[in-house]
Amino acid sequence: MNRKLTITVSEAVYEGLHRTIGRRRISQFIERLARPHVVPEEIEAAYREMAADRAREQEALEWSEGLIGDSPPVQPHASR
């Protein structure tokens, strides 16, 4: 899941990012720079390992799909 983040930078940095990185690539650039400093490698490795475990993923999917039957029926909203 991605989250929106608003940051403040100097005018020179702002212009340099647009000129050097390009308008639509700044978020990816900042993520690649920050990730090694804020997301430990072992967490990423653990997520990759869990995602590669097909049996576990199938079990998790079946479990989550089974929860749908436990939900009450959706009631239509009254017009306002």
Secondary structure, 3 states (H helix, E strand, C coil): CCCCCCCCCCHHHHHHHHHHCCHHHHHHHHHHHHHHHHCCHHHHHHHHHHHHCHHHHHHHHHHHHHHHHHCCCCCCCCCC
